[in-house]
Amino acid sequence: MDAIITRYMISPSLNKTIPMQTQIAQAIEEAGAQDLRIRSRKALKTHIIQHAQNYGFSLFIHPVYGYDELMVRTRIKHARRYGNEPTTKYLVISRAFVRNLYRIYRKWPELGELFLKTALLHEYKHLHQDIGPKENLDAREHEANAFMIEESGWPGLIVSVWYYTLRRETRLLDRLFGKPPSLDKDEILNRTVNCIEMIYYDIIPPELYDEVAEDVFWLECTFQRHRKR
């Protein structure tokens, strides 16, 4: 665990030559969804699968038992190098994830596209991790999160923390009215720090917590002002 943290620890000077919010805005604009029109959850599922194929998930099935989740699997043949039998790994794309992502795409496709690509970087790392008989799930999650941040930079970190802080949970009022309750700045900042401490602890240095929280608040304000398509 310590080796993973040391190797992937984010530097407080990460990409400081360009203002952080400018980096985020540029990354969203360049995400590649300018001409994309996602008009249904079914279309979004197809879009997710197309992206997942680019990240190495090659076999796609719908699970049984009546669940609406998409399940993606692929066979990892290189596992033999570690003395193990080839392993079939699964990526379950939940209904909640599709529902929440669909709302983002409807309002701001470029932001949805950037978040999806960032999330798939996390899953890509899992795809290539060796599963041993004594796997450490926490260590694997830390490694996948660190890889995602290393590959996507500050914009990927912010959109990921933003999603898990403010977009992942769907409350009753959200389901009924399609609009999350308004939060004041202090509550958003506190929630963001709590999210970092739960998901990205030992990866994000404490001295960056406030900066991450401020950028998450900026992104939420920008998202709320964005015109729905």
N, C-alpha and C positions, 0 to 999 in steps of 0.2 A: 504494500500500500504506500509506504513512504517513498519508494522509488518512483511510483507513478506520479505522486503529487509533486515531487521535486522536478521531475522531467518536464511536466506540463504546466508548472506554475506560471500564471500570467504575470507579466511584468507591469508595474504601475505606469511605465512609460510606453505601453503598447500603442503604436500608431498615433503618437501625439502630434505628428507634424501637420495633421489636418484636424480641425475641430470635430469632436466626436459626433455631434448631431448632423454635421455635414456629411460625414462618412456614412451614417445610417441612411440619410436621405438619398445619397448617391447609390448605395447598395440596393435600396428598395426600387429606385427608378431603373436600375440596370438588371433587375431580377428576371426580366424577359417575358413579362405577362401583359405588355401594353395592348396587344391585339387579342388577348385571350378572353373569351366569354364563357364563363361557367354559369349555366342557367338552371342547373338542377344538381341535386346531390348525386344522382347516378352519373352525370357527366363528370363530377368531381372525382368520384371513385375511379372512373376510367383514367382520368388525368393522373391521379396518385399512382395507379398501376404503371402507367407509362414512365413516370419518373423513377419508380422503384426498379423497373427493368434496367435503367441506366446505372443503378447502384448495385446491381448484381443479383437481385431477387428475380428468379426466372420462371418459376412454376407458380401458378395462381389457382387457388381453389376457394369455393365457398364452403364454410363448415356446415355440418349437419345440425340437427336439433333445432332448426327453425331460427337460429340467430342471424341477424342481418350483418354481422361483422364480415369484413373481408379478411381472409387469411392468406398470406403470401409465404411460400416456402422455397428453399433452394438447397441443393445437396452440396456440401463442402467436401470435395474430394481431397484437398490438400491436407486434411486432418491426418492422413496416413503418415505424414512426415513426423508427427509427434507420437507415433505408435498407437494411434487410435483408429477405430473404424470410421469411415465417412459418416458425417453427421448431417441430418436434415434439420435445418433451423427454420423457425417460423417467425413471421412478423404479423401480428394481429392488428388490423386497422379498425378500431372500434367505431361504433355508431356515433358516440359522443365526439370523437376526434373529427369525423367527417362533418357532423353538424356544426361544430364550432368553427372549423376551417371554412366551411361553406359561407358562413356569415362574414368572415373576413374577406373572402374572395368577392362576395357580392358588393361589399363596400369599397374594398381597396385591393384589386387583384394582384398588384405588384407586391404588396406586403404579404399577402397569402402565399405567393410564389416563393418569396424569400424565406418565410418561415418553414414551408414544406421542404425546401432544399436543405435548410439547416437541420431540421428534424431527421431527414434521411441520412445526413452525415453521421449522426449518432447511431442509427441502425446499421449503417454500413460498417462501422467499427465493430459492432456486435457480430456482424456477419463473418468477420475475419478473426474473431477471437477464438482461441482454443478452449474447448470445454473439457476440462479434466474431471476426474472422479471427485475431486475436492474443490470444486469451483467456488470462488469467493464472489458472490453476487455484488456486494458493495464495491469491491475493487473493480469489477467489470463495468459497473455503471460509472464510476469515477473516471475510468479510462476512456469510456465512450464520450462522456461529457467533455473531458479535456480535449479529446481529438476533435470533437465538433467545434469547440471554441477556437482551437488552434487553426483549423481549416477555414472557418467562416469569419474570424476576427471579431472586432468589437460589435459590428452590426449584427452578426449572428448571435452573439451573447445577448444583446439587448432584446431582439425580437423573441428569443427563446424565453428569457426571464419575463418579458411582457406577457407572453402567452400563458405561462404557468402561474403568473401572479394574478392576471385579470381576465383571462379568456378560457381557462380550462374548466373551471367549475361552472355548472349551469344550475341556477337556482330556479325555484318555482315561478317567481315573477318573470324571470328571463324567458322561461318556456312559454308562459302565458302571453306575454306581450312582446317578446322578441327584442327586448331592450334591457341591458343590465342596469342596475341602480347606479346613480351617480355617486362617485366617491370624492371626498375632498383630498387635497394634496397630501396632507399629513398621513391619511389612511393609506393612500397609494404607496407613499415612501415606506411606511412601516411594513406593509404587506410585501413589498419588494425585498426588503432586507430579510424578512422571515423566509421568503422563497429561496434566497441565496443560501441562507444558513441551513435549510432543509435539503436542497438539491445540489448546490455547488460549493458546499463547505469544503475547505482545504484545497479548493481549486482557485477561487477568487480571493485575493488578499483582502483582509478587512479594510485596508485603507482605500479600496476602490468601491466599497459598498455604497457610500453616499453618491458617488458619481454615477454608478449604475442606476440607482434609484431615481436620480434626477432625469436621466435619459429615458428611463421607462415612463416616468410621468410625462415627459415631453412627447413621447411616441403615443401615449394614450390620448393626450389632448389633440395631437395631430390626427389621429385616427377618428376621434369623435367629430372633428371638423371636416373630415373628408366626405365628399359628396357620394352618396350611394348610387351605384350603377343600376 
